[in-house]
Amino acid sequence: MTAVASATLPAAAAEKSGGNTMLRALLARKAVAAGLVVLLLILLLAVFGPLLSPWSPSKLSLVSRLKPPSAAHLLGTDDFGRDILTRLAVAGRLSLTVGFAVVVVSALLGVTLGLLAGFFRRLDAPLARLIDAMMAFPDILLAISLVAALGPSVVNVVAALGIVYAPRLARIVRASTLVIRELPYVEAARALGVSTPRIILRHVLRNLLSPIMVQSTFIFASAMLAEAGLSFLGVGVSPSVPTWGTMIAQGRQYLDQAPWIMFFPGLSIVLAVLALQLVGDGLRDLLDPRLARDL
């Protein structure tokens, strides 16, 4: 018992030290650190902004309509007198939720398809053709088609975008699985009689976590951008729900008179997507042995 405990403690300490080293290496890059700070600020605004704001995101006040940024309304008001900062925070909460949910859905679909196509030779050809066929359609057009068929709602937007971005992960997982399944330790596990599900989970999937993690950050950014695009076009969530896309769409006709209605939601989208791209690039450089030496 003592020997087991003494062997477990150094392993746990090494794992913790490795995690700290990875975090320090990631934060050592100024661009990645800036991206993480921006994401943290957006997350804090989305979580606590509506709770701390004295204004309601949906209450109309025609007396206060189209007010420029001031002490009372830090980012101004829209054409219905609603506080832009409060609606920006509520919209940010929805965008982050949609982005995270799309990552989960696309990961479940994409990783499953990629593992099946890469590990089982009989399934490779039909699943690979299915993945290629899905990627043949432009992302936004396929998303518009799916949302139009399912109907405008948050759940349907998440489902549509999850289907749209699943092939990205599926192709990466399939390509890596084709290589991993031929490696000696997988062949040894087969020779020892290890079950196929156990081989896939313990020996294949565990070695795919790095590329899945990196690609998920890019999907997160793309999903937030696509959700804003769908809302801007009027085929996303309900127009009554504040989103960055609907805020930009509603502010188009007041661009000359009240440009802040469009500017601040647009700036939020740019900052969120750019921050996620920076974090994704940092993770890719850190987790890729060929690029890790550049950190």
N, C-alpha and C positions, 0 to 999 in steps of 0.2 A: 504493500500500500504506500509506504514511504517512497519507494523507488518510482512508482507511478506518479505520485504527486510532485516529486523532484523533477521528473521528466516533463510534466505538464506545465509547470511554472515557467521554465525557460522558453518553451514554445509560445506560451501566451505573451510573455514579455517581448519576444522577438516579433510576434505579430503586431503588438501594440507599437513597438519601436518602428516597424516598417510603415505602419499607418501614419505615425507622426512624421517620419521622413518624407513620405509621399506628400503630405499636406504642406510641409515646409518647402519642398521643391516646387510645388504648385504655386504657393504664394510668393516664391522668389521672383516669379515673372510679374512685372508690373502690370502688364495688360490683363493677365488672368486675375490678379488681385483686384484691379479696378472693376472687372466684370463681376466678381463675387460681391464687391461692395454695392454696385448698382443693383444687382439682384436682391441683395438683402434689404436695401432701401425700398425697392418696389414691393417686396413681400411685406415689410413692416407697414407701408402705406396701405396696402390692400387689406391687411388683417385689422389694423388698429385705426386707420383713417376714418371709416364710417362710424366707428364707436366714439371717437373723440370729437368729430365734427358737430357743431351746433345746428347744422343745416340738414334738411332731409333731401335725399337724392331725387325724390319724385314730387315734392311739394311745389306747386306753381306760385309764382309771385310776379304778376305783370308789372307791378311798380318797380321791381328790380331788374327787369329784362335788359339784356345787352349792356350790363354794367362792366366797365373795364376792371382789371385787377386793382384791388384796394385793400385796406386794412380789414374791412368787413368780409370781403370775398377775395382771397389771395390770388386766385386765378380767374376772377371775373365770373360772370353769369352768362347763361345761354339765352335763347330767344323766348323762353318761358320763365326766366328769372330763377332758374335752378343753379345752385352753386356748382361750378365746374370742378373744383377740387374734390368735393364729396362724390360727385358722379364718376370722376376719374378713379378714385379709390375703389368704388364699387365695381366699376368696369375692370379694373386691374385684378380684383379678386376672381371675377368670372374668367378672365383670360388665363390666369395662372391655373385655375381649376381645369379648364378645358385643355390646356396644354399638357398638364400632368396626366389627365385621364386619357388623352390621345396616346401618350407615350405608353401607358399601361396596356391599352387595347392593341396598339400596333405591335408591342413587344410580344404579347400573348399569341397573336396571329402570326407575326413574322418569324419569331423564333421556332414556333411549332412547325410551320411550313418548311423553314430552312433545315431544321434537324431531320425531318422526315425525308426531304429531298436529298440531303447530303449523306445520310446514313444508310438508307435503303435504296439499293440500285434500281429496283423495279419501279419505285415511285419517283425516281429522279427526273426522267424525261417528261411525264405529264405535269408534275408540279413545277418544273422549271419553265415549261411552256406557259403555264398559268401565270407564273410570276412575271414573265416577259410580256404577256398580254396585258396584265394590269399596269405595268410600267409604260406601255405604249401610249396610254392616254395622258394628256397633260393633267397635273395634279389638281389645279383649280377647276378645270372643266369636269373632271370626274367627281370632285367634291360637290359642285353645283348640281350635277345630275342626281347624285345620291340623296342630297338634302331635299331637292325638289320632289323626288319620289317618296321619301320618308316623311317629309313635312318639317316646317321650321320649329325646332326646339333644341335645347342644350344637349339632350341625350342623343338626338339624331345627328347633330353636328359632330359630337364625339365619335359616334359610330361611323359616320361617313369619313371623317379624317383618319380614324384608326385604320379603316380599310385602305384608304389612299396611301398611307405611309407604311403599311405593313410590308409591301414588297421590297422597300429599301433594306429593312432588317433581314428579310428572308434571303436576299441575294448574298449579303455578307455572311450570314450564318451558314448558308449552303456551301459557299466557297471554302470557308474555314473547316467545316465538317468533312468535306471531301478529302482534305489533307490530314486532319486529325485521325480519322478512322483507319488510316493506313499506318499510323505510327506504332512502334514496337510495344508500348505499354498497353495499347488497345488490343493488339493481337495477343499479348500475354494474358489479358483479362478474359478474352474469349477462350483461350486454351485452358484456363483454370475453371471454366464453366460459369463465369459471372453472367447473370441474366442481362439481356439486351437493355431493358429500361435502366438498370443500374449503371451499365456502361455509358449510356447516353447522359444520364444525370451527373454521375461522379467523374467521368473521364473526358467527356466531350463538352458538355454545357459549362462546366467549371472553367475550362480553358477559353470559353467564348465570352466571358463576362466583360473583359476589357473592351473589345470592339463593340459589344452591345451597349455598354455604358457610354462610350464616346458617341455612337450614332444616336443614342437616345437624346442627348443634349441638342443635337442638330434637329431632330424631329420635334422636340419641345419648341424650339424657335420657329420652325416652319409651321407648326400647328397654331401657334399664337398669331403669326402673320396671316395664315389662311383663314382663321376664325374672324379676324378683323376684316379681311377681304370679303368674306361671305356676308358679314353684317353690313358692310358698306354697300354691297349690292342688293341688300334686302332679302337675301335667301338664307340667312343664318338664324339666330335666335329671334324671339319676338321683338319687334321694334320698341316695345314698352320697357324692355330690359336694357339698362345702360351697358354698352360695350364701347370699346375704343373705336370700332368701325362705325357704329351707328352715330356716335358723337361727331365723327368727321363728316359723315354723310349729312347730318342735320345742320352742320355749320357751313356747308358749301355756299348756300345762298347769302350768307352774311360775311363772306370772306373779306369784302372791302370795308364793311361797317364794324365787324367784330371778329378779327382774325384769330383771337385767342381761343375761340370755340373749336377751331380745327387744329391750331398749333400745338396745344398741350397734349391732346390725345395722340397726334402724330408723333410728337417727341417721345411720348411714353412707349409707343410701339418700336421706334428706332432704338431707344436705349435698351429695352428688354431683349430684342432680337440680337442686337450687337453684343450685349453682355453674355448671352447664352452662346453665341458663336465664339467669343473669346475663351470662355470656360471650356467649350468643346475642343478648341484647338489646343489649349493647354493640357487637357486630359489625353488627347491623342499623342502629343509630343512626349508626355510623361510615360504613358503605358506602352508606347512602341519602342522596343529596344534599339532600333536603328536611329531613333530621334532623341532618345533619353539623354544622350551625351551632350545635347545642345542646351539642356537646362542648367 
